């Protein structure tokens, strides 16, 4: 009986290990452009190259620091790796009108979308911002982190470069 019990536990542990190794694909959800047009995440493309998916909010200082730090390096990153950054604002009805002026004032040249209903946020398991994901060419999550500390962008580009060996 103990052998069967041990085998059951071993099988369960192996099944968890296998499922944990399978990459989570970008879920399909409807979000909006800054112009208010509805877009499906299924249309996100980058010709098989990595995508940075950054969940942020206009009221989040670490989010703004992260997007600004990446902006300083983004042209070089694109030349080197072809990476594309898609920024998803989680601002709700109270603060969503702050997003476009902030983006324009900062001069950020990313693709910006609004997830005011939190559909994509829930599907991706985002609880706090900033929450940054790297998607490989198949739109599978291969790396993620939450919060931002100075220098996190260097780890981000290191992970991206490891995808395009």
N, C-alpha and C positions, 0 to 999 in steps of 0.2 A: 504494500500500500504506500509506503514511504517513497518507493522508487517511482510509482505512478505520479504521486504528488510532486516530486522533484522534476520529473519530466514535464509535467504541466506548467510548472513555474518557468522552466527553461524555455519551453515553447512560447509562452507569453512574453518573456523578456526578449526573445529573438524577434517576435512579430513587432514589438515596439521599436526595436532597433531598426528593422527594415523600413517601417513606416516613417521613422524619424529621418531616415536617409533620403527619402523621396522628396524632391523639391516641390514646394507649393507654387502652383502657377498663379499668375495674376488673375484674380477673379473678375468676372464681367459685372460691371455696375454702370449705371447712368450717372454722370456728373455734368457740370455746366462749365462752359467757357466763361471768361470774364465779361463777354458780351451777352451772356444769358442763354446761349444755344446749348441744347442737350447733346452730349457726346457719350458714346459707349467706350469703356476702357478696352473693349475688344479691338478697337481701331488703333490703339497705341502701337506704333512700329518704330524700329530703328535699323532696318536692313540687317537684322541678325546681330547687331552690336549691343553692348550693354546699355541699360537704362537705369538711371538713378531716380527713384521715386521718393520724394521728400514730402512728408506730411508736416504742415506748419500752420501757424495762425498769426494774424497781424498783431495780436497783443502779446505774443511770445518773444521775449528778448533773445533767448538762446536760438530760436528759429531764425530770427533776423540776422544774428551773428553768423550762423552756419551758412545761410544763403549768400551773405555778403562775402564770407571767406572763400566760398566756392567760386563766386563771381570773379574774384581776382585771378583765379587759375583756370577758369572754364574754357577759354579759347585754346589754351595749351592742351588741356585734357582732350578736347574734341579733336584737335589735330593729331594727337598721339594715339588716341584709342577709339575715336568715333562715338564716345559716350554721349548720351542725351539726358538732360535733367528735366523731369516732369515734377512740378511743384503742385501739391494738392492742398488747398486751403481748407481748414475745417471750421473757419469762421461761420457763426450762425447768423440768424436774422438781425441780431443786435449789432454785429461788428462787420458783416460782409461788405458793407459800403466803404470800409477802410482799405480793402485789399487792393483794388485797382490804383488808387492814388499812391499807396505805399510802393507798389511794384514800379509804377512810372517814376516816382521820385528817386528810387534806388537804381533805376536803369538796368534792372535784372533782365537778362535775355533768355529766360527759360520758357518752357511751355507751362502756363498757369491754368489751373482748373479750380472750381469750387465744389466742395462736397458738403454743402450746407445741411443736407439731410442725413449725413454720416453713413450713407450706404456703403461706400467703399471703405471707409474707416472701420466699420464693424466687420466687413468681410476680410479685411487684412489684419484684424486683431489689434488695431492701434488704440491705445488707451491714453497715452501722453504724447505731447509734441515737444520738440521735434522727434520724429520717428522716421528714419531713413532706411530704405531698402535698396539693394542692388539686384536687378533682374538680368539674367543672362540673355543670350540671343533668342532663346525659346520662351522668354517672358516668365521664367521660373525664378523664385526668390532664392538667391544663393548667399546673401549676406544681409544683415540688418543690425541696426543699433538704435538706441534711444538716447535722448539728451544730446547735448553738444558741449564739448570742451575744446579749447583752443588746440589746434593740431589734429582734430578728428578727421579733417578733410584729407590729411596725408595718409591715414589708414584707408580711407575711402578709395583714393586713387590707387593705392597699393593693391587692394582687392580687385579693382577694375582691371588693372594691368595683368593680374594673375588669370583673368578670364580670356585674354586675347593672346596668350603665349604664341 
